[in-house]
Amino acid sequence: MTRVPDTALHIQALSPARWPDFLRFFEGEAFADNPKWASCYCQCFYEDHRQVRWNDRSGADNRACAERRAASGEMQGYLAYLGDEVVGWCNAAPRPMLHALDEEPLPDAAQRGTILCFLVAPSRRGQGVAKALLTAACDGLRAQGLQRVEANPRVGTDNPAANHFGPLAMYLAAGFTQERDDGDGSVWVSKPL
């Protein structure tokens, strides 16, 4: 595939003004080849799974939660644009916002950013979009005063759906190192900001 020229791609933080772009991407090409995940709206990790039964949540529930969180700043991430078209998304937020991780406490959790859920339009995969999103996410988390960034990629998969946390090789190439093994086919990687 042809790589997207770096000058053509621009990354923007999610904001209330960019909410319509987020929706257009999520309800358009984002899940063209994986429609069963289209109902998440990247809300899974924002929920405390001790209080919310995730499998009972509808797409409409998740869309409403995402809209509320995006409007209040309780949901963070980055949109990749080619011109006016969104071609990618990366969910990246301070770890304390991601309540699904509350059961896995870390001593430095308040100083960590967590990168989760990359979505790249099927027509734009393999062209450097995820790498550009990763760079923007690290820069954005650093700008918030966080000191470390972590991610939870799956090991040994090349399936785009299974790689929704980002490919391990991308993180290693960006200077992340393996921190711990989850025992479920994934690892936690991190690096200082």
C-alpha positions in Angstrom: 0.0 0.0 0.0 1.0 3.5 -0.6 2.0 5.4 2.6 -0.1 8.5 3.3 2.2 11.5 3.1 2.8 13.0 6.6 1.9 16.4 5.2 -1.5 15.2 4.1 -2.4 13.7 7.4 -3.4 15.8 10.4 -4.4 14.7 13.9 -6.9 16.6 16.1 -7.9 15.9 19.7 -11.5 15.0 20.2 -13.6 18.0 21.3 -17.3 18.9 21.3 -16.8 20.6 17.9 -15.3 17.4 16.4 -18.0 15.1 17.8 -19.9 15.1 14.4 -16.7 14.0 12.7 -16.2 11.2 15.3 -19.8 10.0 14.7 -19.5 10.2 10.9 -16.4 7.9 11.1 -17.8 5.5 13.7 -21.1 5.2 11.9 -19.4 5.1 8.4 -16.3 3.3 7.3 -14.7 2.6 10.7 -16.4 -0.8 11.2 -17.0 -1.6 7.6 -15.2 -4.9 8.0 -16.1 -5.6 11.7 -19.7 -4.5 12.2 -20.2 -6.5 15.4 -18.0 -4.0 17.3 -19.7 -0.9 15.9 -21.9 -0.5 19.0 -19.1 0.2 21.5 -18.4 3.8 20.6 -15.1 3.3 22.5 -16.9 3.2 25.9 -15.9 -0.2 27.2 -12.9 1.0 29.1 -14.6 4.2 30.5 -17.1 2.0 32.4 -16.6 0.3 35.8 -17.5 -3.3 34.9 -18.3 -4.0 38.6 -21.2 -1.6 38.2 -22.1 -1.9 34.5 -23.0 -5.1 32.8 -21.2 -4.5 29.5 -23.0 -7.1 27.5 -26.3 -5.6 28.3 -25.4 -2.2 26.9 -26.8 -1.2 23.5 -25.2 0.8 20.8 -27.7 3.7 21.6 -26.6 3.5 25.3 -22.9 3.7 24.3 -23.5 6.4 21.8 -25.2 8.6 24.4 -22.5 8.0 27.0 -19.8 8.8 24.4 -21.6 12.0 23.5 -21.9 13.1 27.1 -18.3 12.2 27.9 -16.9 13.9 24.8 -18.9 17.1 25.7 -17.6 17.2 29.2 -14.0 16.1 28.5 -14.5 12.8 30.3 -13.6 10.9 27.0 -10.3 11.6 25.2 -8.7 10.6 22.0 -7.5 11.7 18.7 -8.9 11.8 15.2 -6.7 11.4 12.1 -7.8 13.4 9.1 -7.0 13.3 5.4 -8.4 16.7 4.3 -11.8 16.8 5.9 -12.3 13.1 6.1 -11.6 11.2 9.3 -9.5 8.1 8.5 -8.5 7.0 12.1 -9.2 7.2 15.8 -7.1 6.5 18.9 -8.6 6.4 22.4 -6.0 7.8 24.7 -6.7 9.2 28.2 -5.3 9.5 31.7 -5.6 6.1 33.3 -7.9 7.3 36.1 -10.6 8.1 33.5 -10.7 4.4 32.4 -12.7 2.8 35.2 -12.5 -0.7 33.6 -8.9 -0.7 34.8 -9.7 0.2 38.4 -9.5 -3.4 39.5 -5.8 -3.4 38.3 -4.3 -0.7 40.5 -0.8 0.5 39.8 1.1 2.7 42.3 1.7 5.4 39.6 -1.8 5.2 38.0 -2.5 8.9 38.5 0.7 9.7 36.5 -0.1 7.3 33.6 -1.8 7.8 30.3 -3.4 4.7 28.6 -3.7 4.2 24.9 -6.5 1.9 23.8 -8.5 1.2 20.7 -7.0 2.2 17.4 -9.5 2.3 14.5 -8.2 2.9 11.0 -10.5 3.0 8.0 -10.0 -0.3 6.1 -9.0 1.7 3.0 -6.2 3.4 4.9 -4.6 0.6 6.9 -0.9 0.0 6.4 -0.3 3.6 5.5 1.1 5.1 8.7 -2.2 6.4 10.2 -1.9 4.4 13.4 1.7 5.5 13.9 0.8 9.1 13.5 -2.1 8.7 16.0 0.3 7.0 18.5 2.7 9.9 18.2 -0.1 12.4 18.8 -1.5 10.5 21.7 1.9 10.4 23.5 2.4 14.1 22.8 -1.1 14.9 24.1 -0.7 12.8 27.3 2.7 14.4 28.0 1.1 17.9 27.5 -1.4 16.9 30.3 1.5 16.4 32.7 1.4 12.6 32.7 4.8 10.9 33.2 4.3 7.5 31.6 2.2 6.0 28.8 1.0 2.4 28.6 -0.9 0.2 26.1 -2.2 -3.3 26.0 -1.5 -4.9 22.6 -2.3 -8.5 21.7 0.7 -10.7 20.8 1.0 -12.6 17.6 -2.0 -11.4 15.7 -2.3 -9.7 12.3 -6.1 -9.6 12.2 -7.2 -5.9 12.2 -10.0 -6.6 14.7 -7.7 -8.4 17.1 -5.2 -5.6 16.7 -7.6 -2.9 17.9 -5.2 -2.1 20.7 -2.5 -1.4 18.2 0.2 -3.8 17.0 2.9 -4.8 19.4 5.6 -4.1 16.8 4.4 -0.5 16.4 4.8 0.2 20.1 8.2 -1.5 20.3 9.4 0.6 17.3 8.1 3.7 19.2 10.3 3.0 22.2 7.8 1.1 24.4 9.0 -1.9 26.4 7.1 -4.8 27.8 6.1 -4.2 31.4 4.0 -7.2 32.2 2.1 -10.1 30.7 -1.7 -10.2 31.1 -1.9 -14.0 30.7 -4.7 -13.6 28.1 -2.7 -13.2 25.0 -1.9 -9.6 25.6 1.0 -7.7 27.2 1.3 -4.3 28.8 3.9 -2.0 27.3 4.9 1.4 28.5 7.5 4.1 28.2 8.3 7.4 30.0 6.9 10.6 28.6 
